[in-house]
Amino acid sequence: MSLNDCSSQRKLSTQGIKESYEIGMAFAAKEIPVGEIIVSEYCRSGKQQTLHLENGPKKIPV
């Protein structure tokens, strides 16, 4: 496993993607502002959650 190679890392599960999307929807519905987002080095955590929160909820291919 390499932090610099996303293909060597475990991908976010279907459930994890669904939950990330739902959290983004809830933040948008409540108009909750998002400030700084701090995530781990793993591709599955940073990419998915950051995009859902920064850009509002939308489907993002993994």
PDB file of N, CA, C and O in Angstrom, chain B, residues numbered from 101:
ATOM      1  N   MET B 101       0.847  -1.172   0.000  1.00  0.00           N
ATOM      2  CA  MET B 101       0.000   0.000   0.000  1.00  0.00           C
ATOM      3  C   MET B 101       0.889   1.230   0.000  1.00  0.00           C
ATOM      4  O   MET B 101       1.851   1.317   0.764  1.00  0.00           O
ATOM      5  N   SER B 102       0.563   2.166  -0.853  1.00  0.00           N
ATOM      6  CA  SER B 102       1.316   3.410  -0.955  1.00  0.00           C
ATOM      7  C   SER B 102       0.348   4.590  -0.873  1.00  0.00           C
ATOM      8  O   SER B 102      -0.679   4.612  -1.552  1.00  0.00           O
ATOM      9  N   LEU B 103       0.688   5.569  -0.034  1.00  0.00           N
ATOM     10  CA  LEU B 103      -0.161   6.757   0.078  1.00  0.00           C
ATOM     11  C   LEU B 103      -0.163   7.570  -1.208  1.00  0.00           C
ATOM     12  O   LEU B 103      -1.100   8.327  -1.459  1.00  0.00           O
ATOM     13  N   ASN B 104       0.873   7.423  -2.025  1.00  0.00           N
ATOM     14  CA  ASN B 104       0.973   8.176  -3.275  1.00  0.00           C
ATOM     15  C   ASN B 104       0.300   7.474  -4.448  1.00  0.00           C
ATOM     16  O   ASN B 104       0.226   8.032  -5.543  1.00  0.00           O
ATOM     17  N   ASP B 105      -0.191   6.261  -4.230  1.00  0.00           N
ATOM     18  CA  ASP B 105      -0.800   5.479  -5.306  1.00  0.00           C
ATOM     19  C   ASP B 105      -2.198   5.038  -4.873  1.00  0.00           C
ATOM     20  O   ASP B 105      -2.346   4.063  -4.136  1.00  0.00           O
ATOM     21  N   CYS B 106      -3.206   5.751  -5.326  1.00  0.00           N
ATOM     22  CA  CYS B 106      -4.583   5.449  -4.913  1.00  0.00           C
ATOM     23  C   CYS B 106      -5.021   4.049  -5.335  1.00  0.00           C
ATOM     24  O   CYS B 106      -5.868   3.447  -4.674  1.00  0.00           O
ATOM     25  N   SER B 107      -4.463   3.524  -6.416  1.00  0.00           N
ATOM     26  CA  SER B 107      -4.859   2.192  -6.873  1.00  0.00           C
ATOM     27  C   SER B 107      -4.403   1.097  -5.916  1.00  0.00           C
ATOM     28  O   SER B 107      -4.908  -0.024  -5.980  1.00  0.00           O
ATOM     29  N   SER B 108      -3.462   1.399  -5.034  1.00  0.00           N
ATOM     30  CA  SER B 108      -2.984   0.403  -4.073  1.00  0.00           C
ATOM     31  C   SER B 108      -3.773   0.450  -2.766  1.00  0.00           C
ATOM     32  O   SER B 108      -3.534  -0.356  -1.867  1.00  0.00           O
ATOM     33  N   GLN B 109      -4.705   1.386  -2.660  1.00  0.00           N
ATOM     34  CA  GLN B 109      -5.465   1.562  -1.425  1.00  0.00           C
ATOM     35  C   GLN B 109      -6.876   0.998  -1.562  1.00  0.00           C
ATOM     36  O   GLN B 109      -7.419   0.888  -2.661  1.00  0.00           O
ATOM     37  N   ARG B 110      -7.449   0.645  -0.421  1.00  0.00           N
ATOM     38  CA  ARG B 110      -8.828   0.166  -0.398  1.00  0.00           C
ATOM     39  C   ARG B 110      -9.745   1.337  -0.746  1.00  0.00           C
ATOM     40  O   ARG B 110      -9.556   2.450  -0.257  1.00  0.00           O
ATOM     41  N   LYS B 111     -10.723   1.078  -1.581  1.00  0.00           N
ATOM     42  CA  LYS B 111     -11.656   2.129  -1.998  1.00  0.00           C
ATOM     43  C   LYS B 111     -12.760   2.308  -0.951  1.00  0.00           C
ATOM     44  O   LYS B 111     -13.021   1.415  -0.145  1.00  0.00           O
ATOM     45  N   LEU B 112     -13.390   3.461  -0.981  1.00  0.00           N
ATOM     46  CA  LEU B 112     -14.528   3.728  -0.109  1.00  0.00           C
ATOM     47  C   LEU B 112     -15.668   2.794  -0.511  1.00  0.00           C
ATOM     48  O   LEU B 112     -15.952   2.638  -1.699  1.00  0.00           O
ATOM     49  N   SER B 113     -16.318   2.178   0.465  1.00  0.00           N
ATOM     50  CA  SER B 113     -17.407   1.241   0.183  1.00  0.00           C
ATOM     51  C   SER B 113     -18.625   1.980  -0.369  1.00  0.00           C
ATOM     52  O   SER B 113     -18.726   3.203  -0.272  1.00  0.00           O
ATOM     53  N   THR B 114     -19.536   1.220  -0.943  1.00  0.00           N
ATOM     54  CA  THR B 114     -20.779   1.794  -1.438  1.00  0.00           C
ATOM     55  C   THR B 114     -21.519   2.490  -0.303  1.00  0.00           C
ATOM     56  O   THR B 114     -22.077   3.570  -0.495  1.00  0.00           O
ATOM     57  N   GLN B 115     -21.526   1.878   0.874  1.00  0.00           N
ATOM     58  CA  GLN B 115     -22.172   2.481   2.040  1.00  0.00           C
ATOM     59  C   GLN B 115     -21.475   3.785   2.421  1.00  0.00           C
ATOM     60  O   GLN B 115     -22.139   4.769   2.745  1.00  0.00           O
ATOM     61  N   GLY B 116     -20.154   3.800   2.385  1.00  0.00           N
ATOM     62  CA  GLY B 116     -19.401   5.010   2.712  1.00  0.00           C
ATOM     63  C   GLY B 116     -19.681   6.144   1.743  1.00  0.00           C
ATOM     64  O   GLY B 116     -19.796   7.299   2.151  1.00  0.00           O
ATOM     65  N   ILE B 117     -19.789   5.820   0.465  1.00  0.00           N
ATOM     66  CA  ILE B 117     -20.115   6.828  -0.547  1.00  0.00           C
ATOM     67  C   ILE B 117     -21.517   7.376  -0.293  1.00  0.00           C
ATOM     68  O   ILE B 117     -21.739   8.585  -0.368  1.00  0.00           O
ATOM     69  N   LYS B 118     -22.462   6.485   0.006  1.00  0.00           N
ATOM     70  CA  LYS B 118     -23.842   6.891   0.288  1.00  0.00           C
ATOM     71  C   LYS B 118     -23.891   7.819   1.498  1.00  0.00           C
ATOM     72  O   LYS B 118     -24.561   8.851   1.464  1.00  0.00           O
ATOM     73  N   GLU B 119     -23.189   7.458   2.557  1.00  0.00           N
ATOM     74  CA  GLU B 119     -23.193   8.283   3.764  1.00  0.00           C
ATOM     75  C   GLU B 119     -22.552   9.644   3.509  1.00  0.00           C
ATOM     76  O   GLU B 119     -23.027  10.662   4.011  1.00  0.00           O
ATOM     77  N   SER B 120     -21.487   9.657   2.739  1.00  0.00           N
ATOM     78  CA  SER B 120     -20.829  10.914   2.403  1.00  0.00           C
ATOM     79  C   SER B 120     -21.777  11.826   1.629  1.00  0.00           C
ATOM     80  O   SER B 120     -21.859  13.024   1.900  1.00  0.00           O
ATOM     81  N   TYR B 121     -22.483  11.257   0.678  1.00  0.00           N
ATOM     82  CA  TYR B 121     -23.447  12.014  -0.112  1.00  0.00           C
ATOM     83  C   TYR B 121     -24.560  12.568   0.781  1.00  0.00           C
ATOM     84  O   TYR B 121     -24.955  13.726   0.644  1.00  0.00           O
ATOM     85  N   GLU B 122     -25.062  11.734   1.696  1.00  0.00           N
ATOM     86  CA  GLU B 122     -26.144  12.160   2.590  1.00  0.00           C
ATOM     87  C   GLU B 122     -25.695  13.283   3.524  1.00  0.00           C
ATOM     88  O   GLU B 122     -26.466  14.200   3.805  1.00  0.00           O
ATOM     89  N   ILE B 123     -24.477  13.217   3.998  1.00  0.00           N
ATOM     90  CA  ILE B 123     -23.946  14.285   4.852  1.00  0.00           C
ATOM     91  C   ILE B 123     -23.864  15.588   4.058  1.00  0.00           C
ATOM     92  O   ILE B 123     -24.244  16.646   4.558  1.00  0.00           O
ATOM     93  N   GLY B 124     -23.369  15.510   2.825  1.00  0.00           N
ATOM     94  CA  GLY B 124     -23.306  16.696   1.969  1.00  0.00           C
ATOM     95  C   GLY B 124     -24.684  17.289   1.719  1.00  0.00           C
ATOM     96  O   GLY B 124     -24.849  18.509   1.724  1.00  0.00           O
ATOM     97  N   MET B 125     -25.681  16.422   1.500  1.00  0.00           N
ATOM     98  CA  MET B 125     -27.063  16.880   1.295  1.00  0.00           C
ATOM     99  C   MET B 125     -27.592  17.576   2.545  1.00  0.00           C
ATOM    100  O   MET B 125     -28.245  18.616   2.449  1.00  0.00           O
ATOM    101  N   ALA B 126     -27.314  17.010   3.711  1.00  0.00           N
ATOM    102  CA  ALA B 126     -27.792  17.593   4.972  1.00  0.00           C
ATOM    103  C   ALA B 126     -27.163  18.961   5.211  1.00  0.00           C
ATOM    104  O   ALA B 126     -27.847  19.900   5.620  1.00  0.00           O
ATOM    105  N   PHE B 127     -25.866  19.074   4.957  1.00  0.00           N
ATOM    106  CA  PHE B 127     -25.192  20.370   5.120  1.00  0.00           C
ATOM    107  C   PHE B 127     -25.810  21.404   4.178  1.00  0.00           C
ATOM    108  O   PHE B 127     -26.063  22.538   4.584  1.00  0.00           O
ATOM    109  N   ALA B 128     -26.053  21.019   2.928  1.00  0.00           N
ATOM    110  CA  ALA B 128     -26.623  21.949   1.952  1.00  0.00           C
ATOM    111  C   ALA B 128     -28.053  22.336   2.335  1.00  0.00           C
ATOM    112  O   ALA B 128     -28.424  23.506   2.241  1.00  0.00           O
ATOM    113  N   ALA B 129     -28.850  21.367   2.764  1.00  0.00           N
ATOM    114  CA  ALA B 129     -30.244  21.636   3.126  1.00  0.00           C
ATOM    115  C   ALA B 129     -30.345  22.599   4.306  1.00  0.00           C
ATOM    116  O   ALA B 129     -31.245  23.437   4.358  1.00  0.00           O
ATOM    117  N   LYS B 130     -29.430  22.473   5.237  1.00  0.00           N
ATOM    118  CA  LYS B 130     -29.437  23.339   6.430  1.00  0.00           C
ATOM    119  C   LYS B 130     -28.611  24.609   6.222  1.00  0.00           C
ATOM    120  O   LYS B 130     -28.502  25.447   7.117  1.00  0.00           O
ATOM    121  N   GLU B 131     -28.027  24.735   5.015  1.00  0.00           N
ATOM    122  CA  GLU B 131     -27.174  25.879   4.676  1.00  0.00           C
ATOM    123  C   GLU B 131     -26.062  26.071   5.706  1.00  0.00           C
ATOM    124  O   GLU B 131     -25.772  27.188   6.136  1.00  0.00           O
ATOM    125  N   ILE B 132     -25.450  24.953   6.087  1.00  0.00           N
ATOM    126  CA  ILE B 132     -24.348  24.980   7.049  1.00  0.00           C
ATOM    127  C   ILE B 132     -23.072  25.334   6.297  1.00  0.00           C
ATOM    128  O   ILE B 132     -22.682  24.613   5.379  1.00  0.00           O
ATOM    129  N   PRO B 133     -22.419  26.422   6.666  1.00  0.00           N
ATOM    130  CA  PRO B 133     -21.177  26.778   5.982  1.00  0.00           C
ATOM    131  C   PRO B 133     -20.059  25.802   6.353  1.00  0.00           C
ATOM    132  O   PRO B 133     -19.980  25.320   7.483  1.00  0.00           O
ATOM    133  N   VAL B 134     -19.215  25.531   5.389  1.00  0.00           N
ATOM    134  CA  VAL B 134     -18.089  24.623   5.609  1.00  0.00           C
ATOM    135  C   VAL B 134     -16.808  25.433   5.534  1.00  0.00           C
ATOM    136  O   VAL B 134     -16.562  26.124   4.545  1.00  0.00           O
ATOM    137  N   GLY B 135     -15.995  25.351   6.568  1.00  0.00           N
ATOM    138  CA  GLY B 135     -14.714  26.049   6.594  1.00  0.00           C
ATOM    139  C   GLY B 135     -13.613  25.122   6.133  1.00  0.00           C
ATOM    140  O   GLY B 135     -13.738  24.454   5.106  1.00  0.00           O
ATOM    141  N   GLU B 136     -12.552  25.084   6.882  1.00  0.00           N
ATOM    142  CA  GLU B 136     -11.408  24.238   6.548  1.00  0.00           C
ATOM    143  C   GLU B 136     -11.781  22.773   6.718  1.00  0.00           C
ATOM    144  O   GLU B 136     -12.410  22.396   7.707  1.00  0.00           O
ATOM    145  N   ILE B 137     -11.393  21.952   5.754  1.00  0.00           N
ATOM    146  CA  ILE B 137     -11.657  20.515   5.813  1.00  0.00           C
ATOM    147  C   ILE B 137     -10.322  19.802   5.968  1.00  0.00           C
ATOM    148  O   ILE B 137      -9.429  19.948   5.133  1.00  0.00           O
ATOM    149  N   ILE B 138     -10.193  19.034   7.040  1.00  0.00           N
ATOM    150  CA  ILE B 138      -8.960  18.298   7.314  1.00  0.00           C
ATOM    151  C   ILE B 138      -9.265  16.813   7.178  1.00  0.00           C
ATOM    152  O   ILE B 138     -10.175  16.302   7.831  1.00  0.00           O
ATOM    153  N   VAL B 139      -8.510  16.119   6.334  1.00  0.00           N
ATOM    154  CA  VAL B 139      -8.736  14.691   6.097  1.00  0.00           C
ATOM    155  C   VAL B 139      -7.426  13.931   6.207  1.00  0.00           C
ATOM    156  O   VAL B 139      -6.350  14.530   6.235  1.00  0.00           O
ATOM    157  N   SER B 140      -7.520  12.616   6.269  1.00  0.00           N
ATOM    158  CA  SER B 140      -6.320  11.788   6.336  1.00  0.00           C
ATOM    159  C   SER B 140      -5.654  11.720   4.963  1.00  0.00           C
ATOM    160  O   SER B 140      -6.167  12.254   3.980  1.00  0.00           O
ATOM    161  N   GLU B 141      -4.514  11.061   4.917  1.00  0.00           N
ATOM    162  CA  GLU B 141      -3.750  10.959   3.666  1.00  0.00           C
ATOM    163  C   GLU B 141      -4.355   9.964   2.688  1.00  0.00           C
ATOM    164  O   GLU B 141      -4.012   9.979   1.505  1.00  0.00           O
ATOM    165  N   TYR B 142      -5.254   9.096   3.162  1.00  0.00           N
ATOM    166  CA  TYR B 142      -5.802   8.061   2.296  1.00  0.00           C
ATOM    167  C   TYR B 142      -6.725   8.666   1.240  1.00  0.00           C
ATOM    168  O   TYR B 142      -7.515   9.565   1.529  1.00  0.00           O
ATOM    169  N   CYS B 143      -6.614   8.165   0.027  1.00  0.00           N
ATOM    170  CA  CYS B 143      -7.414   8.679  -1.091  1.00  0.00           C
ATOM    171  C   CYS B 143      -8.906   8.585  -0.809  1.00  0.00           C
ATOM    172  O   CYS B 143      -9.659   9.498  -1.149  1.00  0.00           O
ATOM    173  N   ARG B 144      -9.340   7.498  -0.195  1.00  0.00           N
ATOM    174  CA  ARG B 144     -10.780   7.277   0.005  1.00  0.00           C
ATOM    175  C   ARG B 144     -11.404   8.296   0.943  1.00  0.00           C
ATOM    176  O   ARG B 144     -12.597   8.580   0.830  1.00  0.00           O
ATOM    177  N   SER B 145     -10.636   8.847   1.859  1.00  0.00           N
ATOM    178  CA  SER B 145     -11.229   9.794   2.811  1.00  0.00           C
ATOM    179  C   SER B 145     -11.232  11.206   2.249  1.00  0.00           C
ATOM    180  O   SER B 145     -12.263  11.878   2.286  1.00  0.00           O
ATOM    181  N   GLY B 146     -10.140  11.652   1.748  1.00  0.00           N
ATOM    182  CA  GLY B 146     -10.029  13.029   1.298  1.00  0.00           C
ATOM    183  C   GLY B 146     -10.843  13.366   0.082  1.00  0.00           C
ATOM    184  O   GLY B 146     -11.574  14.357   0.077  1.00  0.00           O
ATOM    185  N   LYS B 147     -10.732  12.566  -0.940  1.00  0.00           N
ATOM    186  CA  LYS B 147     -11.373  12.878  -2.214  1.00  0.00           C
ATOM    187  C   LYS B 147     -12.887  12.967  -2.080  1.00  0.00           C
ATOM    188  O   LYS B 147     -13.484  13.972  -2.466  1.00  0.00           O
ATOM    189  N   GLN B 148     -13.500  11.948  -1.550  1.00  0.00           N
ATOM    190  CA  GLN B 148     -14.954  11.877  -1.524  1.00  0.00           C
ATOM    191  C   GLN B 148     -15.581  12.946  -0.633  1.00  0.00           C
ATOM    192  O   GLN B 148     -16.418  13.721  -1.095  1.00  0.00           O
ATOM    193  N   GLN B 149     -15.191  12.994   0.620  1.00  0.00           N
ATOM    194  CA  GLN B 149     -15.820  13.919   1.551  1.00  0.00           C
ATOM    195  C   GLN B 149     -15.534  15.364   1.209  1.00  0.00           C
ATOM    196  O   GLN B 149     -16.430  16.204   1.289  1.00  0.00           O
ATOM    197  N   THR B 150     -14.323  15.670   0.835  1.00  0.00           N
ATOM    198  CA  THR B 150     -13.970  17.051   0.527  1.00  0.00           C
ATOM    199  C   THR B 150     -14.808  17.577  -0.629  1.00  0.00           C
ATOM    200  O   THR B 150     -15.317  18.695  -0.557  1.00  0.00           O
ATOM    201  N   LEU B 151     -14.959  16.800  -1.683  1.00  0.00           N
ATOM    202  CA  LEU B 151     -15.733  17.261  -2.832  1.00  0.00           C
ATOM    203  C   LEU B 151     -17.204  17.418  -2.487  1.00  0.00           C
ATOM    204  O   LEU B 151     -17.848  18.355  -2.960  1.00  0.00           O
ATOM    205  N   HIS B 152     -17.750  16.525  -1.676  1.00  0.00           N
ATOM    206  CA  HIS B 152     -19.161  16.643  -1.297  1.00  0.00           C
ATOM    207  C   HIS B 152     -19.403  17.888  -0.471  1.00  0.00           C
ATOM    208  O   HIS B 152     -20.432  18.543  -0.638  1.00  0.00           O
ATOM    209  N   LEU B 153     -18.490  18.231   0.411  1.00  0.00           N
ATOM    210  CA  LEU B 153     -18.711  19.369   1.287  1.00  0.00           C
ATOM    211  C   LEU B 153     -18.357  20.697   0.629  1.00  0.00           C
ATOM    212  O   LEU B 153     -19.057  21.688   0.837  1.00  0.00           O
ATOM    213  N   GLU B 154     -17.297  20.739  -0.152  1.00  0.00           N
ATOM    214  CA  GLU B 154     -16.880  21.998  -0.772  1.00  0.00           C
ATOM    215  C   GLU B 154     -17.813  22.424  -1.895  1.00  0.00           C
ATOM    216  O   GLU B 154     -18.121  23.608  -2.028  1.00  0.00           O
ATOM    217  N   ASN B 155     -18.261  21.480  -2.695  1.00  0.00           N
ATOM    218  CA  ASN B 155     -19.024  21.814  -3.896  1.00  0.00           C
ATOM    219  C   ASN B 155     -20.508  21.535  -3.762  1.00  0.00           C
ATOM    220  O   ASN B 155     -21.246  21.664  -4.739  1.00  0.00           O
ATOM    221  N   GLY B 156     -20.954  21.164  -2.604  1.00  0.00           N
ATOM    222  CA  GLY B 156     -22.347  20.775  -2.434  1.00  0.00           C
ATOM    223  C   GLY B 156     -22.537  19.338  -2.871  1.00  0.00           C
ATOM    224  O   GLY B 156     -21.665  18.768  -3.527  1.00  0.00           O
ATOM    225  N   PRO B 157     -23.654  18.753  -2.519  1.00  0.00           N
ATOM    226  CA  PRO B 157     -23.874  17.347  -2.825  1.00  0.00           C
ATOM    227  C   PRO B 157     -24.064  17.105  -4.315  1.00  0.00           C
ATOM    228  O   PRO B 157     -24.813  17.815  -4.987  1.00  0.00           O
ATOM    229  N   LYS B 158     -23.382  16.104  -4.808  1.00  0.00           N
ATOM    230  CA  LYS B 158     -23.552  15.643  -6.176  1.00  0.00           C
ATOM    231  C   LYS B 158     -22.880  14.291  -6.291  1.00  0.00           C
ATOM    232  O   LYS B 158     -22.047  13.935  -5.458  1.00  0.00           O
ATOM    233  N   LYS B 159     -23.227  13.551  -7.296  1.00  0.00           N
ATOM    234  CA  LYS B 159     -22.615  12.244  -7.482  1.00  0.00           C
ATOM    235  C   LYS B 159     -21.207  12.430  -8.037  1.00  0.00           C
ATOM    236  O   LYS B 159     -20.996  13.159  -9.005  1.00  0.00           O
ATOM    237  N   ILE B 160     -20.258  11.760  -7.408  1.00  0.00           N
ATOM    238  CA  ILE B 160     -18.864  11.862  -7.818  1.00  0.00           C
ATOM    239  C   ILE B 160     -18.363  10.465  -8.124  1.00  0.00           C
ATOM    240  O   ILE B 160     -18.424   9.602  -7.249  1.00  0.00           O
ATOM    241  N   PRO B 161     -17.873  10.201  -9.321  1.00  0.00           N
ATOM    242  CA  PRO B 161     -17.363   8.869  -9.638  1.00  0.00           C
ATOM    243  C   PRO B 161     -16.129   8.547  -8.804  1.00  0.00           C
ATOM    244  O   PRO B 161     -15.277   9.403  -8.566  1.00  0.00           O
ATOM    245  N   VAL B 162     -16.054   7.311  -8.374  1.00  0.00           N
ATOM    246  CA  VAL B 162     -14.909   6.880  -7.557  1.00  0.00           C
ATOM    247  C   VAL B 162     -14.022   6.007  -8.392  1.00  0.00           C
ATOM    248  O   VAL B 162     -12.995   5.529  -7.910  1.00  0.00           O
TER     249      VAL B 162
END
